[in-house]
Amino acid sequence: MPFQASWVEHWLDRYCEPGEHEYRAVRAGVSVCSRCGKQAISERETCLICGIPGEGPAEIASVRSPGLRRRGSLCGLCRDEFRERAAIRGWHLVRSA
């Protein structure tokens, strides 16, 4: 069986880096990044990584650029994977105190 990227790796490879999107409204309540095509729903915060509705607030930080952090929401799948792995494609989950 060939190597398959994880859920988070799949979306990080497909979309812009978290926080680097250039969203443009396409219809009421929906914006799309003009660079990568990621959709965001205005009525509900979407996951920083994959774009499905977020389940709770979270903060991720760059391993490569200390001090670069993104706050938003993560879905359950992305949050679970970040909890299992120290870093994914240069990002890690910031643990709350």
Contacts in CASP RR format, 6 or more apart in sequence:
PFRMAT RR
TARGET T0000
AUTHOR 0000-0000-0000
METHOD contacts of the structure
MODEL  1
MPFQASWVEHWLDRYCEPGEHEYRAVRAGVSVCSRCGKQAISERETCLIC
GIPGEGPAEIASVRSPGLRRRGSLCGLCRDEFRERAAIRGWHLVRSA
5 13 0 8 1.000
6 81 0 8 1.000
6 85 0 8 1.000
6 88 0 8 1.000
7 50 0 8 1.000
7 77 0 8 1.000
7 78 0 8 1.000
7 81 0 8 1.000
8 49 0 8 1.000
8 50 0 8 1.000
8 78 0 8 1.000
8 81 0 8 1.000
8 82 0 8 1.000
8 88 0 8 1.000
8 89 0 8 1.000
9 88 0 8 1.000
9 89 0 8 1.000
11 49 0 8 1.000
11 50 0 8 1.000
11 51 0 8 1.000
11 78 0 8 1.000
12 18 0 8 1.000
12 49 0 8 1.000
12 88 0 8 1.000
12 89 0 8 1.000
12 91 0 8 1.000
13 89 0 8 1.000
14 36 0 8 1.000
15 21 0 8 1.000
15 33 0 8 1.000
15 36 0 8 1.000
15 37 0 8 1.000
15 38 0 8 1.000
15 49 0 8 1.000
16 22 0 8 1.000
16 33 0 8 1.000
16 35 0 8 1.000
16 36 0 8 1.000
16 38 0 8 1.000
18 48 0 8 1.000
18 49 0 8 1.000
18 60 0 8 1.000
18 70 0 8 1.000
18 91 0 8 1.000
19 48 0 8 1.000
19 70 0 8 1.000
20 35 0 8 1.000
21 33 0 8 1.000
21 35 0 8 1.000
21 36 0 8 1.000
21 38 0 8 1.000
21 40 0 8 1.000
22 33 0 8 1.000
22 34 0 8 1.000
22 35 0 8 1.000
23 31 0 8 1.000
23 32 0 8 1.000
23 33 0 8 1.000
23 34 0 8 1.000
23 40 0 8 1.000
24 31 0 8 1.000
24 32 0 8 1.000
24 33 0 8 1.000
24 34 0 8 1.000
25 31 0 8 1.000
26 32 0 8 1.000
29 41 0 8 1.000
29 42 0 8 1.000
29 43 0 8 1.000
30 39 0 8 1.000
30 40 0 8 1.000
30 41 0 8 1.000
30 42 0 8 1.000
31 39 0 8 1.000
31 40 0 8 1.000
31 42 0 8 1.000
32 38 0 8 1.000
32 39 0 8 1.000
32 40 0 8 1.000
33 39 0 8 1.000
33 40 0 8 1.000
38 51 0 8 1.000
39 46 0 8 1.000
39 51 0 8 1.000
40 46 0 8 1.000
40 51 0 8 1.000
41 53 0 8 1.000
44 53 0 8 1.000
44 54 0 8 1.000
45 53 0 8 1.000
45 54 0 8 1.000
45 72 0 8 1.000
45 73 0 8 1.000
46 52 0 8 1.000
46 53 0 8 1.000
46 54 0 8 1.000
46 73 0 8 1.000
47 53 0 8 1.000
47 54 0 8 1.000
47 73 0 8 1.000
47 74 0 8 1.000
47 75 0 8 1.000
47 78 0 8 1.000
48 58 0 8 1.000
48 60 0 8 1.000
48 70 0 8 1.000
48 72 0 8 1.000
48 73 0 8 1.000
48 74 0 8 1.000
48 78 0 8 1.000
49 74 0 8 1.000
49 75 0 8 1.000
49 78 0 8 1.000
50 75 0 8 1.000
50 77 0 8 1.000
50 78 0 8 1.000
51 75 0 8 1.000
52 75 0 8 1.000
52 77 0 8 1.000
53 73 0 8 1.000
53 75 0 8 1.000
54 73 0 8 1.000
54 74 0 8 1.000
54 75 0 8 1.000
54 76 0 8 1.000
55 73 0 8 1.000
55 74 0 8 1.000
55 75 0 8 1.000
55 76 0 8 1.000
55 79 0 8 1.000
56 73 0 8 1.000
56 74 0 8 1.000
56 79 0 8 1.000
57 71 0 8 1.000
57 72 0 8 1.000
57 73 0 8 1.000
58 71 0 8 1.000
58 72 0 8 1.000
58 73 0 8 1.000
58 74 0 8 1.000
58 79 0 8 1.000
58 82 0 8 1.000
58 93 0 8 1.000
58 94 0 8 1.000
59 69 0 8 1.000
59 70 0 8 1.000
59 71 0 8 1.000
59 72 0 8 1.000
59 93 0 8 1.000
59 94 0 8 1.000
60 69 0 8 1.000
60 70 0 8 1.000
60 74 0 8 1.000
60 82 0 8 1.000
60 91 0 8 1.000
60 92 0 8 1.000
60 93 0 8 1.000
60 94 0 8 1.000
61 67 0 8 1.000
61 68 0 8 1.000
61 69 0 8 1.000
61 70 0 8 1.000
61 91 0 8 1.000
61 92 0 8 1.000
61 94 0 8 1.000
62 68 0 8 1.000
62 69 0 8 1.000
62 90 0 8 1.000
62 91 0 8 1.000
63 87 0 8 1.000
63 90 0 8 1.000
63 91 0 8 1.000
63 92 0 8 1.000
64 90 0 8 1.000
69 94 0 8 1.000
74 82 0 8 1.000
74 93 0 8 1.000
79 93 0 8 1.000
81 88 0 8 1.000
82 88 0 8 1.000
82 91 0 8 1.000
82 92 0 8 1.000
82 93 0 8 1.000
83 93 0 8 1.000
86 92 0 8 1.000
END
